[in-house]
Structures are given as C-alpha cells and as structure tokens.
Amino acid sequence: MLIDARARLAANPVEDVVSRASRVILGKEGQIRLALACILARGHLLIEDVPGVGKTTLSQALARLLGLDYQRIQFTSDLLPADIIGVSIFERESSTFRFHPGPVFAQIILADEINRASPKAQSALLEAMEEHQVTAEGETRALPEPFFVIATQNPQNQVGTFPLPESQLDRFLMRLKLGYPDAKAERELLRGEERRDILPTLEPAIDAPRLMALQAAVPQVGVSDALLDYVQALVAHTRQSPKYAQGLSPRAGLAVLRAAQAWAMMQGRTQVLPEDVQAILPAVVGHRLHGAGESARGGFDAAADLLTAVAIP
C-alpha cells in the first residue's frame, strides 16, 4: 500500500507538493491547494492574516518544493523602490555605471508584510507583477520565468500599516487567509518538530520546466458554454446588485475562469465543472468585492453571498 501511494505521488507531482507542504503547514491542505492553483494559473498570491500563523513558512515551503529561486523582501516604512528593483553603481576601474539587480530578480518573491511599506515602495512591484519586467534608469529588464509574487500582509487595523490600493490588490489573482490551526493540528505543532527546521529538508517535487509545462496546460482545460454562462452570471450579479459598491471587472472574470481551470486540472479533470468555480471563487473575488452601505459585508463574506445568490444554470 505504501509503495502504491508513493507511485501515485510520483505520477502526480502536484499531489506530491501538497503532501510535503502539509507536513510543514499543518491542517491547511485547502489553502495549500488554492496557493498551488494560483501559481499554476500564473497568478500572484496575497496571504492576509495575523502574525504567527505560517504565512512566511508557506511561501518558503512552496519555493523549495517547486524548485525555484527564492528571495524575501521585508517591507518596512523606510523601504525604497531601489531596494526592490536594484541600483546602478559607478565602478572606478571601468569608469562606468553597472546595474546591480535587486531581489525582485528571482522566480518567487516573498513580499513580507507588504502593507508596512509606503505606497511608493508598494508600487515598485506593480510593473513586475503585471509585465514580468522592470524599468530602471530608462532601461527595461526582463524578470526570470516563471515569476510569482507571494505577498503577506497583516490586518489593516494593526499599527503601522498602509492599505493596499485597489489597483495593486487587483494584481493578485487570489487572497487567502490561513487562520488558526484546529486543536489536533495545534497539538501536533506544540509536541512536534519546529516547522522551520523541516524546511531545509524539503526536496523539489517539480522543477521549473515541468512547472511551466503544467502552466501551459491550464488554458487547455475545457470550458463549456454552460460554464461560461455561470461565470458571466456571477460577474453580472455583482454589477447589478445594490449590495456591492462596484461590480467585478472583466479581468476579475478572466481570473475566475483561469483559476477554475487550474483547480480542475489539479483534480485530474479535462473539463471545468461549476464546483471548480465555487471552490476558488472566495479566494479570487474576496479582495475585489466591497459591500455598499454602512452595514455591508465585504471580502470573503461578500463572495459567500454571491455564491448563494447566483444559481448554477
């Protein structure tokens, strides 16, 4: 039985990543799967939660398991755009300026506590996230492929935070909350090995070429007309209902569809089902929907209301 289980994991590298990551982040398999779906859909991920629940550890585990170059940028109030992108330094020997790349030139970037930096520093990531390139001192430089940003942020009511503007929030395909572990997982945390000590032992389950091949396969997952009707109905409801301050944009609709295709592929299917859309919808639209009125609910609650309000065609 053990041999069969290992054979199945070897045949499905995504399940292998989930299995190994679940050894580090206990009791959060659902969030790990959503994070992988985000990466397979070529999206950027925002993890929002209180300090100490494993946001940074999850990003480090994913970087190791996916076999990608990894850089961590600690966002602080005095961080400058040049600290992210890089800077040109004059070299006396050659009497020329030479560009020294910043930490953004890696395949996975952890933007840790992104909302503790000023808006000017936050905006330095915008071009990188959207165009996979940066412009420094008039020259455009391509970033390595694949390229992902995993950003973490603390709740906005905490001291010393700068809320991310809607334009930057929209660059993130998904927003996740890890939440506190359940009692069983927390007991294992208390009794077991320190989670960060496990990280150096993680071996890559996928390399970069295999990951890029999986990404290329995501758009090939079939989408029926009826499924498109469902996605359009969800988007249209947010634009027509007075419950929402503003409706979902066309880019948000595309994000829902691409994430659902990635989720379906992870389940071993060649066709997207409505259940796939429902599985990823809160993570994809939760940071894009804002309720209207003083007592309105937003975020994940607004996404849950949307699923209840719109029936499957």
WOSUL-V167844 format. One record per residue. N is the residue number from 1. RES is the residue in three letters. NEAR is the number of other ideal C-beta (glycine too) atoms within 12 Angstrom. Layout:
{{N & RES & NEAR} {N & RES & NEAR}}
This chain:
{{1 & MET & 7} {2 & LEU & 8} {3 & ILE & 9} {4 & ASP & 10} {5 & ALA & 14} {6 & ARG & 14} {7 & ALA & 13} {8 & ARG & 18} {9 & LEU & 21} {10 & ALA & 16} {11 & ALA & 14} {12 & ASN & 23} {13 & PRO & 27} {14 & VAL & 37} {15 & GLU & 27} {16 & ASP & 29} {17 & VAL & 41} {18 & VAL & 34} {19 & SER & 26} {20 & ARG & 29} {21 & ALA & 40} {22 & SER & 32} {23 & ARG & 29} {24 & VAL & 38} {25 & ILE & 41} {26 & LEU & 32} {27 & GLY & 26} {28 & LYS & 34} {29 & GLU & 26} {30 & GLY & 24} {31 & GLN & 38} {32 & ILE & 37} {33 & ARG & 34} {34 & LEU & 40} {35 & ALA & 50} {36 & LEU & 48} {37 & ALA & 44} {38 & CYS & 40} {39 & ILE & 43} {40 & LEU & 43} {41 & ALA & 40} {42 & ARG & 32} {43 & GLY & 43} {44 & HIS & 40} {45 & LEU & 45} {46 & LEU & 45} {47 & ILE & 44} {48 & GLU & 37} {49 & ASP & 27} {50 & VAL & 20} {51 & PRO & 20} {52 & GLY & 17} {53 & VAL & 29} {54 & GLY & 38} {55 & LYS & 38} {56 & THR & 33} {57 & THR & 35} {58 & LEU & 43} {59 & SER & 43} {60 & GLN & 30} {61 & ALA & 42} {62 & LEU & 48} {63 & ALA & 38} {64 & ARG & 30} {65 & LEU & 40} {66 & LEU & 40} {67 & GLY & 25} {68 & LEU & 34} {69 & ASP & 26} {70 & TYR & 31} {71 & GLN & 31} {72 & ARG & 27} {73 & ILE & 38} {74 & GLN & 23} {75 & PHE & 37} {76 & THR & 22} {77 & SER & 19} {78 & ASP & 13} {79 & LEU & 30} {80 & LEU & 21} {81 & PRO & 28} {82 & ALA & 22} {83 & ASP & 26} {84 & ILE & 39} {85 & ILE & 34} {86 & GLY & 30} {87 & VAL & 20} {88 & SER & 19} {89 & ILE & 16} {90 & PHE & 13} {91 & GLU & 12} {92 & ARG & 9} {93 & GLU & 8} {94 & SER & 9} {95 & SER & 8} {96 & THR & 11} {97 & PHE & 17} {98 & ARG & 16} {99 & PHE & 23} {100 & HIS & 19} {101 & PRO & 26} {102 & GLY & 28} {103 & PRO & 32} {104 & VAL & 39} {105 & PHE & 28} {106 & ALA & 29} {107 & GLN & 30} {108 & ILE & 39} {109 & ILE & 41} {110 & LEU & 38} {111 & ALA & 45} {112 & ASP & 32} {113 & GLU & 34} {114 & ILE & 48} {115 & ASN & 34} {116 & ARG & 31} {117 & ALA & 33} {118 & SER & 25} {119 & PRO & 23} {120 & LYS & 21} {121 & ALA & 32} {122 & GLN & 37} {123 & SER & 26} {124 & ALA & 33} {125 & LEU & 42} {126 & LEU & 32} {127 & GLU & 25} {128 & ALA & 40} {129 & MET & 36} {130 & GLU & 23} {131 & GLU & 16} {132 & HIS & 26} {133 & GLN & 21} {134 & VAL & 35} {135 & THR & 20} {136 & ALA & 26} {137 & GLU & 18} {138 & GLY & 10} {139 & GLU & 15} {140 & THR & 16} {141 & ARG & 24} {142 & ALA & 17} {143 & LEU & 34} {144 & PRO & 24} {145 & GLU & 21} {146 & PRO & 33} {147 & PHE & 35} {148 & PHE & 46} {149 & VAL & 47} {150 & ILE & 46} {151 & ALA & 44} {152 & THR & 42} {153 & GLN & 39} {154 & ASN & 30} {155 & PRO & 22} {156 & GLN & 20} {157 & ASN & 12} {158 & GLN & 17} {159 & VAL & 11} {160 & GLY & 19} {161 & THR & 25} {162 & PHE & 26} {163 & PRO & 23} {164 & LEU & 35} {165 & PRO & 18} {166 & GLU & 19} {167 & SER & 18} {168 & GLN & 34} {169 & LEU & 36} {170 & ASP & 30} {171 & ARG & 35} {172 & PHE & 42} {173 & LEU & 44} {174 & MET & 49} {175 & ARG & 44} {176 & LEU & 44} {177 & LYS & 33} {178 & LEU & 34} {179 & GLY & 22} {180 & TYR & 17} {181 & PRO & 25} {182 & ASP & 14} {183 & ALA & 12} {184 & LYS & 13} {185 & ALA & 25} {186 & GLU & 20} {187 & ARG & 13} {188 & GLU & 19} {189 & LEU & 27} {190 & LEU & 14} {191 & ARG & 11} {192 & GLY & 17} {193 & GLU & 16} {194 & GLU & 14} {195 & ARG & 32} {196 & ARG & 19} {197 & ASP & 13} {198 & ILE & 25} {199 & LEU & 27} {200 & PRO & 14} {201 & THR & 16} {202 & LEU & 29} {203 & GLU & 17} {204 & PRO & 23} {205 & ALA & 30} {206 & ILE & 34} {207 & ASP & 20} {208 & ALA & 24} {209 & PRO & 17} {210 & ARG & 24} {211 & LEU & 33} {212 & MET & 24} {213 & ALA & 17} {214 & LEU & 32} {215 & GLN & 32} {216 & ALA & 20} {217 & ALA & 22} {218 & VAL & 35} {219 & PRO & 22} {220 & GLN & 18} {221 & VAL & 32} {222 & GLY & 22} {223 & VAL & 30} {224 & SER & 21} {225 & ASP & 12} {226 & ALA & 18} {227 & LEU & 29} {228 & LEU & 23} {229 & ASP & 19} {230 & TYR & 32} {231 & VAL & 40} {232 & GLN & 27} {233 & ALA & 27} {234 & LEU & 44} {235 & VAL & 34} {236 & ALA & 20} {237 & HIS & 29} {238 & THR & 36} {239 & ARG & 22} {240 & GLN & 18} {241 & SER & 26} {242 & PRO & 15} {243 & LYS & 26} {244 & TYR & 32} {245 & ALA & 21} {246 & GLN & 24} {247 & GLY & 26} {248 & LEU & 37} {249 & SER & 20} {250 & PRO & 17} {251 & ARG & 23} {252 & ALA & 37} {253 & GLY & 29} {254 & LEU & 25} {255 & ALA & 39} {256 & VAL & 48} {257 & LEU & 37} {258 & ARG & 35} {259 & ALA & 47} {260 & ALA & 47} {261 & GLN & 40} {262 & ALA & 42} {263 & TRP & 41} {264 & ALA & 35} {265 & MET & 34} {266 & MET & 36} {267 & GLN & 26} {268 & GLY & 15} {269 & ARG & 19} {270 & THR & 17} {271 & GLN & 21} {272 & VAL & 36} {273 & LEU & 25} {274 & PRO & 29} {275 & GLU & 19} {276 & ASP & 39} {277 & VAL & 43} {278 & GLN & 30} {279 & ALA & 29} {280 & ILE & 45} {281 & LEU & 43} {282 & PRO & 33} {283 & ALA & 43} {284 & VAL & 48} {285 & VAL & 46} {286 & GLY & 36} {287 & HIS & 38} {288 & ARG & 41} {289 & LEU & 43} {290 & HIS & 24} {291 & GLY & 25} {292 & ALA & 18} {293 & GLY & 14} {294 & GLU & 7} {295 & SER & 9} {296 & ALA & 19} {297 & ARG & 21} {298 & GLY & 30} {299 & GLY & 28} {300 & PHE & 27} {301 & ASP & 22} {302 & ALA & 34} {303 & ALA & 39} {304 & ALA & 21} {305 & ASP & 26} {306 & LEU & 41} {307 & LEU & 30} {308 & THR & 18} {309 & ALA & 22} {310 & VAL & 28} {311 & ALA & 14} {312 & ILE & 19} {313 & PRO & 16}}
